[in-house]
Amino acid sequence: MFTFFTDIVKKDVVDRHGRFIGHPYDFTAELEEVYPRITNLVISRGVFAKRFFVVPWKEVHQAGKRLELRVPRESLAEVDSYREEYEPTLRSDILDQQVVDTYNRKLVRVSDLHFLKVDDDLRLAHVDIGLRGLVRRLGWERVVDGFVRLFNRHARYLNDEGLISWKYVQPLSIQSATGQIQLNVDMNQLRQIPPSDISTMLMELDPYQRAALIKTLDVQRQVDTITELDLKLQKDIVEELDAQAASRLFERMPADEATDLLAELDKRDAGRIMGMLSAKKAREITELMEHESDSAGGLMTTEFITLRPSMTVGQAIDHIRCVEIQKAETIYSAFVVDEHEVLIGSILFRRLLLEPLESKIGDVMQQKPPAVNVDDSVKDVAYTMDKYNLYTLPAIDDEGRLEGIITVDDVLHAAVEEAWGKRGGL
């Protein structure tokens, strides 16, 4: 038999002798279970100055329109507050709060809770996110339902329950001691949500909740998610992270993305993070900071794959697989440089896989590939990529040395920013 939180809190609570004690107010539960078992009932007494009794659910007997305790009223201890010892609770941490619907991959607000009763055992089965749940909470269900049926008895309002199984729900209740969210779903469910969907959820949360949700993800998922956000939201999240967590994030971020974000931070915070990065990562970021943000050097990343012309195709594939693949931002193409790091060619991975393994890279590469100077403008970059229909474009210095590569998403991001800027100025 199912029942709603809204219906339970309307019941009277009496002791074993039938004496009135109060009304159900809140519940604690073992939230890590697939369908959490209610462990304690919180009873409220009074209107303006509420007092509370916390009773183990095993002492509660559900009898019709009231709840009967198996203990006398004299055995109950009255308290002003019950949350310090009994956290989290359903009213405070679930009801009216935002939760992650891991099945539909979105953020929703809980209007009511749906319980399953089996004898005297009570379990949380669903959360209600529908409009009807909100109407029920307000006490208008009978009036509104009757009004809707009068005009359309097949209305979606009446037929769509708006219930989500608890096993797909991730509450955003935050443990104050750690600043982290208590995970109540299998971590694999969160891993299955694309970073773009998680980033959409983050935009609907306050900065503290954003940082708490980010902390539940592994570092690579953090990077994939945060780089989907605009710089302002990235900055808000990083400012809520401790220095160690922030440095781990920056260590795994593409150098160009990390450089842009560091430029948004307070100089003291940016300096602290830079001091905790590896020497290699810090050097890459420092080099990128030397370029203007609206230049090719400001768009490029220093994480790319290089090959030598003397390599065979087989050696190149092994080199990419064993050495380079971990540090590259894109695996669409590789760039061929000589002993002075001067760009002399490029090769698409697709072609690399089709060439005989004994062929020399210098024989199969595209010679003198299109490139831009690190000081060229963003417009020059966009023009060159469009002209040659490129996904990646090398950026070289005045001596022809390969300094970095620019990916099409970086150019698109810059173009969108410019377009929105112009729109905002109209």
Stockholm file with secondary structure:
# STOCKHOLM 1.0

chainA/1-426         MFTFFTDIVKKDVVDRHGRFIGHPYDFTAELEEVYPRITNLVISRGVFAKRFFVVPWKEVHQAGKRLELRVPRESLAEVDSYREEYEPTLRSDILDQQVVDTYNRKLVRVSDLHFLKVDDDLRLAHVDIGLRGLVRRLGWERVVDGFVRLFNRHARYLNDEGLISWKYVQPLSIQSATGQIQLNVDMNQLRQIPPSDISTMLMELDPYQRAALIKTLDVQRQVDTITELDLKLQKDIVEELDAQAASRLFERMPADEATDLLAELDKRDAGRIMGMLSAKKAREITELMEHESDSAGGLMTTEFITLRPSMTVGQAIDHIRCVEIQKAETIYSAFVVDEHEVLIGSILFRRLLLEPLESKIGDVMQQKPPAVNVDDSVKDVAYTMDKYNLYTLPAIDDEGRLEGIITVDDVLHAAVEEAWGKRGGL
#=GR chainA/1-426 SS CEEEHHHHTTSEEECTTSCEEEEEEEEEECTTSSSCBEEEEEEEECSSSCEEEEEEGGGEEEETTEEEESSCGGGCCEESCCTTTSCSBHHHHTTTSEEEETTTTEEEECCEEEEEEETTEEEEEEEECSHHHHHHHHTCHHHHHHHHHHHCTTCHHHHCCCEEEGGGEEECCEETTTTEECCCSCHHHHHTSCHHHHHHHHHTSCHHHHHHHHHTSCHHHHHHHHTTSCHHHHHHHHHHSCHHHHHHHHHHSCHHHHHHHHHHSCHHHHHHHHHHSCHHHHHHHHHHHTSCTTBHHHHCBSCCCEECTTSBHHHHHHHIIIIITTTCSCCSEEEEECTTCBEEEEEEHHHHHHSCTTSBHHHHSEESCCCEETTSBHHHHHHHHHHHTCSEEEEECTTCBEEEEEEHHHHHHHHHHHHHHHHHHC
#=GC SS_cons         CEEEHHHHTTSEEECTTSCEEEEEEEEEECTTSSSCBEEEEEEEECSSSCEEEEEEGGGEEEETTEEEESSCGGGCCEESCCTTTSCSBHHHHTTTSEEEETTTTEEEECCEEEEEEETTEEEEEEEECSHHHHHHHHTCHHHHHHHHHHHCTTCHHHHCCCEEEGGGEEECCEETTTTEECCCSCHHHHHTSCHHHHHHHHHTSCHHHHHHHHHTSCHHHHHHHHTTSCHHHHHHHHHHSCHHHHHHHHHHSCHHHHHHHHHHSCHHHHHHHHHHSCHHHHHHHHHHHTSCTTBHHHHCBSCCCEECTTSBHHHHHHHIIIIITTTCSCCSEEEEECTTCBEEEEEEHHHHHHSCTTSBHHHHSEESCCCEETTSBHHHHHHHHHHHTCSEEEEECTTCBEEEEEEHHHHHHHHHHHHHHHHHHC
//
